Amino acid sequence: MLLDTASLYFRAYFGVPDSVRAPDGTPVNAVRGLLDFIDRLVKDHHPDHLVACMDADWRPHWRVELIPSYKAHRVAGERPEGPDEEEVPDTLSPQVPVIEAVLDALGIARVGVAGYEADDVIGTYTARAAGPVDIVTGDRDLYQLVDDARGIRVLYPVKGVGTLSLTDEAALREKYGVDGRGYADLALLRGDPSDGLPGVPGIGEKTAAKLLAEFGDLAGIRAAVDDPGAKLTPSQRKRLTEAASYLDVAPKVVRVAGDVPLPDVATALPRAPRDAAALDELAARWGLGGSLQRLLTTLTA
């Protein structure tokens, strides 16, 4: 089981009231919400391995070089060295180090790699997996990894942190008209304002799905543009031609990496805390109460 951790703690932050606070009055709604979420996931799905995948760089320079608008609207401040500062709610930012410390004390693998997003870490673990994989994320970009033959599916939170939508290839075909391999092409054609991806003007989701059904993939669509006999309307041909420079670079930006240099860490689900003393201290300082105790009970069971 691979967690898109930032996606999940954002969900927890907005799904759990900020009246959930530590003894000193600091909000810990994201911390406790994430612990409750992990507890529910372990209880319901019984993973053998669990990795909390992190954004070491939420807006990698190599993606921005190709498409400068990539996530540009989320930048709170530019840094000459290292990742740009992301716009994050004031009361969430201080909770992130607490989340990291609690995961480490529990012994839950936490992996981020410099220059890459959590999506890329997830993509690489998925590429290397010998067995089934559940990806837990609120980010539709990871639908591109869904693969029924390999048992790779996405668990997508649809209400707070308690209700999940299981996404397999049948669900993708029903909703988007593509399978996992086709989802990245669909996404880059239609664009995604939330990620600053312009897409091809005039090519929406339904048109993109029809083009992919007709020509197979992005390469097939681009070949059709150069084929006078291909079944493209004049406006589609014009729009795709004018978007050629975008389509040259968009696949590298939209498709998650599968070759990230992952660290050698133990990913087995812990049955006891790695550092019980540190965990006790964190629980007392931040008032983690029932959320942490429930997860510990589930892990030791």
Rosetta blueprint (number, residue, H / E / L):
1 M L
2 L E
3 L E
4 D E
5 T H
6 A H
7 S H
8 L H
9 Y H
10 F H
11 R H
12 A H
13 Y H
14 F H
15 G H
16 V L
17 P L
18 D L
19 S L
20 V L
21 R E
22 A L
23 P L
24 D L
25 G L
26 T L
27 P E
28 V L
29 N H
30 A H
31 V H
32 R H
33 G H
34 L H
35 L H
36 D H
37 F H
38 I H
39 D H
40 R H
41 L H
42 V H
43 K H
44 D H
45 H H
46 H L
47 P L
48 D L
49 H E
50 L L
51 V E
52 A E
53 C E
54 M L
55 D L
56 A L
57 D L
58 W L
59 R L
60 P L
61 H H
62 W H
63 R H
64 V H
65 E H
66 L H
67 I L
68 P L
69 S L
70 Y L
71 K L
72 A H
73 H H
74 R H
75 V E
76 A E
77 G E
78 E L
79 R L
80 P L
81 E L
82 G L
83 P L
84 D L
85 E E
86 E E
87 E L
88 V L
89 P L
90 D L
91 T L
92 L L
93 S L
94 P L
95 Q H
96 V H
97 P H
98 V H
99 I H
100 E H
101 A H
102 V H
103 L H
104 D H
105 A H
106 L H
107 G L
108 I L
109 A E
110 R E
111 V E
112 G L
113 V L
114 A L
115 G L
116 Y L
117 E L
118 A H
119 D H
120 D H
121 V H
122 I H
123 G H
124 T H
125 Y H
126 T H
127 A H
128 R H
129 A L
130 A L
131 G L
132 P L
133 V E
134 D E
135 I E
136 V E
137 T L
138 G L
139 D L
140 R H
141 D H
142 L H
143 Y H
144 Q H
145 L H
146 V L
147 D E
148 D H
149 A H
150 R H
151 G L
152 I E
153 R E
154 V E
155 L E
156 Y E
157 P E
158 V E
159 K E
160 G L
161 V L
162 G L
163 T E
164 L E
165 S E
166 L E
167 T E
168 D L
169 E H
170 A H
171 A H
172 L H
173 R H
174 E H
175 K H
176 Y H
177 G L
178 V L
179 D L
180 G H
181 R H
182 G H
183 Y H
184 A H
185 D H
186 L H
187 A H
188 L H
189 L H
190 R H
191 G L
192 D E
193 P H
194 S H
195 D H
196 G L
197 L E
198 P L
199 G L
200 V L
201 P L
202 G L
203 I L
204 G L
205 E H
206 K H
207 T H
208 A H
209 A H
210 K H
211 L H
212 L H
213 A H
214 E H
215 F H
216 G L
217 D L
218 L H
219 A H
220 G H
221 I H
222 R H
223 A H
224 A H
225 V H
226 D L
227 D L
228 P L
229 G L
230 A L
231 K L
232 L L
233 T L
234 P H
235 S H
236 Q H
237 R H
238 K H
239 R H
240 L H
241 T H
242 E H
243 A L
244 A H
245 S H
246 Y H
247 L H
248 D H
249 V H
250 A H
251 P H
252 K H
253 V H
254 V H
255 R L
256 V L
257 A L
258 G L
259 D L
260 V L
261 P L
262 L L
263 P L
264 D L
265 V L
266 A L
267 T L
268 A E
269 L L
270 P L
271 R L
272 A L
273 P L
274 R L
275 D L
276 A H
277 A H
278 A H
279 L H
280 D H
281 E H
282 L H
283 A H
284 A H
285 R H
286 W H
287 G L
288 L L
289 G H
290 G H
291 S H
292 L H
293 Q H
294 R H
295 L H
296 L H
297 T H
298 T H
299 L H
300 T H
301 A L
